[in-house]
Amino acid sequence: MGFVIAVLAAALLFGTTGTSQALGPEGTTPFAVGVMRLLIGGTALALLTAGAAWLRRRRGPASERPRLTAVPLGLMALTAVCLFVYQPLFFLGTSTNGVAVSTVIALGSAPVLAGLLEWALTRTRPGSLWLSATALSTTGVALLGFGGGAGGSADPAGLVGSFGAGASFAVIAVAQRRLLDAGWHPFTVVGAMGGGAAAIALVALPFTDVSWMADPRGLVMGLWLGLATITVAYALFTWGLGGLKAATAATLTLGEPLTASVLGLAVLGEHLALLPTIGLVVLGAGLILLAWGSRTRRAPEPFAVEG
């Protein structure tokens, strides 16, 4: 059950992103916020990995580490690239089709895509519990998003961006699960992803206006988005993933729109119509079903591997 709680806690932190940006200073752009978020959070993840590895070596002899061949190295690089590209793809959707519709597509498609990808790679069909909980949760997300959205046709480029964001997160979940199955320590897996994404963000930094970081509100926002929604959130997500299937973990992250909606009501003074309110209840029911059914599932192997 601890693994489920860790992923749900990560989703809660992910869900504070929109509110944090809304409370931040004016003059920010989604790309600039994403670059600073990854630069701060990714660097902290890499440092966390190095510190955890040092502590493990101090406590006892290091166990044998898996060989860093082309396959794990490629998977680590893939997660870093996906973490970086997720943000411009997601924001492309929000800028063209609105936050509600884009969030529905990106977050609603991620669990389904993760389940299909995991099925294709492992030849293990998703169980009836995951299918039922994912269907229920995705329905809740759809009611939450479309129930409050405006009508009109969707921009094709925005749709591609939103689906791309969902696919990016699905690839992260499945690739990390395969690295964990191969014996890599969770902190090594998440640190490689964060450090790689930070390196990419560093390349983009000279072309990005981050003057808003000089504003106290901008600094607080940047630190929260980096340390809380990247460093802590992805450390929790990856650790929780060690005891869950990738598809299950991806479905549990649908707690993100649930958190974002509650914060919008409580902090930003937003209001929900009937359909989005029903969506919140349905989404919560799906997450409870999956969390309850996963409490005794998948016994993970001990993470004693040095990294």
N, C-alpha and C positions, 0 to 999 in steps of 0.2 A: 504493500500500500504506500510505502514511502516513495517509491518511484513515481507513482501516480500523482502524489502530492507535489513532488518536485516539478513535474511537467506543468501541473496546474498553476503552481507558483510562478513558473516562467511565463505562462500565458497571461497571468495577472500583470506582471511587469511589462510584457509586450503591449498590453492594453492601455498602459499609461502614456504611450507615445503621442497620440493625437492630442490629448489634454495638455501634455507638457508643451507641445508646440503652440497650442492655442494661448497658453499663458506666457509664452516667451515674447521677446521684443519684436517689433516690426522690422521689416527690411531683410528678413531671412528668406531663403529659397529652399525648397525641398532637397535639392541636390547638395547645397552647402551644408544643411543640417545633417544630411546623410553622411557626407564626407567627414565632418567633425565627430559624428557619432561613432563611425567605424574607427577613426584614428584614435580616439580616446579609449573606446571600449575594446577594440582589437588589441591595442598595445597592452592594456591592462590584462587581457586574457593571456597574452604571450608571457607576461611577467608572472602571472599566477601559475602558469604551467612550469616555468623555470623554478619558482619557489617551491611548488609542490614536489617536483622531482628532487630538489636538494634535500628537503625534509625526509623524503622516503629513503634516500641514500644514507642520511644520518641515523635513521632508526634501525637500519639493518642492511645486510648484504643485498645488493640489487639482484632481482630475478632476471632470468634471460629475457632479453627484449626481442620481439619479432624483427626480422630483417627488413630494413627500409628499402625494399625493391621498388621497381617502377609502379607496381599496382597500388600499394598504400600511399606512395608519394603522389601519384596521380589523383587518388581519391581525396587526399588532404588539400591539394591544390584546387580540385574541383569545388570543394566546400567553400574555400576562400573566395573563389570567383563568384559562386552562386550567392554568397552572403553580400558581396558588393553589388552585383547586378540586380538583386531583389529590389533595392530601393528605387533606382531610377525607373525600373519597369512598373513598380507599384504606383509611383507618383505620376507616371505617364497616364495610367488609368484614371487616377483621381482628378487630374487636370483636364481631362477630356470628357469623362462620363460621370464625374462626381464621386465623392467619398463613399456614399452608401452602396451604389452599384458596384464600384470597383472592389470594395472590401468583400462584398458577397462573392464575387467571382474569384478573387485571389485566395481568400481564406476558405471559401467553400470548396474550391477545386483541389487544394493542397492535400487533404486527407485521401480523397479519391485517387488522385494521381500517385500518392505515396503507396497506397494499397495495391494499385495496378503494377507499379514499378517493382515493388517487393515481390509480388506474385510472379512477375516475369523472370526475376532473378533467382528466386528460391524455389519456384514451382510449388509454393505452399499457398493454397487458396485461403483468402480471408474467411474467418469464422463468422457464424451467424450473429454472434454478439456484436462484433465490429460493424458488420453490415447494418444491423438494426440501429445501433447507436449513432453511426455516421449518417445514416439516412435521416434520423430524427434531428440530429444536431444541424445538419446542412439545411433541412427544412426551416429550422428555427432561424438560422442565419439569413436565409432568403426572405422570410417574413420580416425580420428585423431591418434588412436593407431596403427591399423593394416596397415594403409597406409604407416607408416614409419618403421614398424617392419620387422624383418628378417623372412624368412620362416623357416620351420622345424616343427617337432612334439613338442607338449607341454608336459611338465612333469606332470604326474597325481597328484603328491603330491602338486606341485605348483598350479595346477588348484583348488584343494580342498582348499588350503590356500586362494586363491583369492576370491573364492565364500564364504568362511567362513568370510573373512573380509567384504564383501558386506552384508552378513547376519547379522554380528555383528552391523553394522551401522543401518541396517533396524530395528533391535530389539530395539536399543537405541531410534530411532525416535518414534516407536510405543509405547514403554513403557513410554517414557516421555509424550507423548500425553495423555495417559490414566491417568497418575498422575495429569496432568494439568486439565483434565476433572473432576477428583475427588475433585478438589478444592485446590490442593497444589500450593504454590507460585512458579513461575519459578526459582527464586534463590534457593529455597529449593531443587527443583528437580535437578538442575545442580550442586549445591553444594554437595549434597549427592553422585552424580555420581563422581565428581572430587575428593572429599575426600576419597571415597572408592577406587578409582583407585590409588590415591597417597599412600594409606596404602598398597596396593598390591605391588606397585613399591618399597616401603620402604623395604619390605621383600626380594625383589630381589636384592636390592642395594649391599649387601655384596658380592654377587656373580658376580658383574658387574664391569668392568674396566672403570672408569670415570675419569682417570687421565688427559684426554684431557680438562677437565673443568678448569685446571690451566692455559691453554693457553688463552690469551685474546680473540682470535677469537672463541675458544670453549665456553668461558663464554658468549659472546654475542649471539652465536648461541643457547646455552641452554636456556638463558633468553628469547630470541625471540620465540623459539619453545614452551616454556612453557607458557609464559604470553600472547603472541599474538595468537598462533594457538591452544591453549587449553583454557586458562582463558577467554580471550575476545571473541574468536570465538564461544566457546560453550555457553557462556552467551548470545550472540547475537542469536545463533541458537535456544536455548531453548525459549528465549523470543519471537522470531518470530514464533516458533512452536505453541505458544499459540493462534495465529490467523489463523493458517493454518492446513490442514490435514497433517498427517505424510507422506503420499505418496507425496503430493505436495512439502513439505519441502525437502524431500529426492531428488526429481527431481531437485529442485533449486540448490542443492549442486553440481550438475554437472558443476556449474560454476568453480569448483576447477580445473579440467583439462584444462579448458579454460584459467584460470589465470596462471597455471603452464606453458602452452605452450607459452603464451605471454611473461612471464618472461624469459623463455628459449631463446626466440628470442632476447629480448631487453637486458638482463643482461649477459647471458651465451654465446651469439653469436651463438646459434644453427640456423639451417636452416630447413625449411619445404618444402616437396615436394608438388605436386599438390593435391593429395588426402587428406593429413592432412590439407592443407589450406582450401579445400572445407569443411572438417570436422569442422573446426573452425567456418565457416560461418553457417553451418547447426546447430551446437550446440548452437551458439548464437541466431539463429532464434527460436529454441525450447524454450530457456529460456525466450526470450522476449514474446513469445506467452503465456507461462504459467504465467509470471509476469503480463502481461496485463489482462489476463482473471481472475486472482486471486485478482485484486485490490479492488473488492467490495464483495468478497466472504467471507464466514465464519466470522460472528461477534462474537468475543470471549467474554466470560464472564469476568467481572472485576476481577483482581487478588488482592483481599483484604485480602486474608488468610495469617495469620502469619505462619512462619515456621522457 
